[in-house]
Amino acid sequence: MTKLLLTKTKMSQGVWEGLLTGADKGTHPKITVTHQGTAVPDVSVTPLENDEGHALRVPIPPEAVSDGMQTLLIADADTDRQLGSITLIAGEALGDDMRVEVDLLRAELDMLKRAFRRHCLETS
């Protein structure tokens, strides 16, 4: 049984690229990429020279570029095992979410500082 391993190499001009290793010699890995349950078209898997693995190219579909967080799942088509994912984060929704998270972290930090100071006063 093949144990595929996926390593991201880069993302440029709307194309995500990675290196697939671990395929049995002479086999061509079958990869599926989905976004919100829909198959992403034009995904390519190309063997590299000297049996160093396969190059995976995933064009980012336009519908995946939108406000909020979008995830594309990369899986081995033969086993349905997830090999990796591509996460895109953009837009105003992100800014609001991040501000809320930072505010929550600040509030927790203030609470911890007060508790620590109280503890120091009580134990000294």
C-alpha positions in Angstrom: 0.0 0.0 0.0 1.3 3.5 -0.9 1.8 6.1 1.8 1.7 9.4 -0.1 3.3 12.4 1.5 2.5 16.0 0.3 4.8 18.9 0.9 3.9 22.5 -0.2 6.5 24.1 -2.4 4.9 27.4 -3.3 1.8 29.4 -4.3 2.1 31.9 -7.0 -0.2 33.6 -9.5 -3.2 31.6 -8.3 -1.6 28.2 -8.5 -0.7 26.1 -5.5 2.2 23.7 -6.0 3.4 20.8 -3.9 5.6 17.7 -4.0 4.1 14.3 -3.7 6.4 11.5 -2.5 5.9 7.9 -1.4 4.2 6.6 -4.5 5.1 3.1 -5.6 7.7 3.0 -8.4 6.0 3.2 -11.8 2.6 4.3 -10.5 0.9 7.6 -11.0 -0.9 8.9 -7.9 -4.5 9.9 -8.4 -5.3 13.1 -6.5 -8.6 14.8 -5.9 -9.0 18.4 -4.8 -12.3 19.7 -3.6 -13.7 23.0 -2.5 -17.0 22.9 -0.6 -17.6 19.4 -1.8 -17.1 20.3 -5.5 -14.1 18.9 -7.5 -11.5 21.5 -8.5 -10.8 21.2 -12.2 -7.4 21.2 -14.0 -5.4 19.6 -11.1 -2.2 18.1 -12.5 0.2 15.5 -11.2 3.5 15.3 -13.1 6.3 12.8 -12.5 9.7 14.4 -11.7 13.0 13.2 -13.1 15.0 10.5 -11.2 11.9 9.2 -9.4 12.0 12.1 -6.9 8.3 12.1 -6.7 5.5 14.0 -8.5 4.8 17.7 -8.9 1.2 18.6 -7.9 -0.3 21.8 -9.3 -3.7 23.1 -8.1 -5.2 26.1 -9.8 -7.2 28.1 -7.2 -10.8 28.4 -8.5 -12.2 31.9 -8.6 -15.1 31.0 -6.3 -12.6 30.1 -3.6 -11.3 33.7 -3.5 -13.9 35.4 -1.3 -14.5 37.0 2.1 -13.7 34.8 5.1 -11.9 31.6 5.2 -12.0 29.0 2.3 -10.4 25.6 2.4 -9.5 23.2 -0.4 -9.0 19.6 0.6 -6.3 17.5 -1.2 -6.9 13.7 -1.0 -5.6 10.4 -2.4 -8.3 9.4 -4.8 -7.6 5.7 -4.2 -7.9 5.6 -0.4 -9.8 8.9 0.2 -7.1 9.7 2.8 -6.6 13.5 3.2 -3.1 14.5 2.2 -3.3 18.2 2.9 -5.3 21.4 2.5 -5.1 24.8 1.1 -6.5 27.6 3.3 -7.3 31.0 1.9 -8.2 33.9 4.2 -9.4 37.3 2.8 -11.7 40.2 3.2 -13.4 42.3 5.8 -14.9 39.4 7.7 -11.3 38.4 8.6 -10.6 41.8 10.0 -13.6 41.7 12.3 -12.9 38.1 13.4 -9.2 39.0 14.2 -10.2 42.1 16.2 -12.7 40.1 18.3 -10.0 37.4 18.9 -7.4 40.0 20.0 -10.0 41.7 22.3 -10.7 38.3 23.9 -7.0 37.6 24.3 -6.5 41.0 25.9 -9.3 40.5 28.3 -7.9 37.1 29.4 -4.4 38.6 29.7 -5.8 41.4 32.0 -7.6 38.8 34.1 -4.4 36.7 34.4 -2.4 39.8 35.4 -4.9 40.7 38.1 -4.9 37.2 39.5 -1.1 37.0 39.4 -0.8 40.3 41.2 -3.3 39.2 43.8 -1.5 36.0 44.3 1.9 37.8 44.8 0.3 40.2 47.4 -1.3 37.3 49.3 1.9 35.2 49.4 4.4 37.9 50.3 
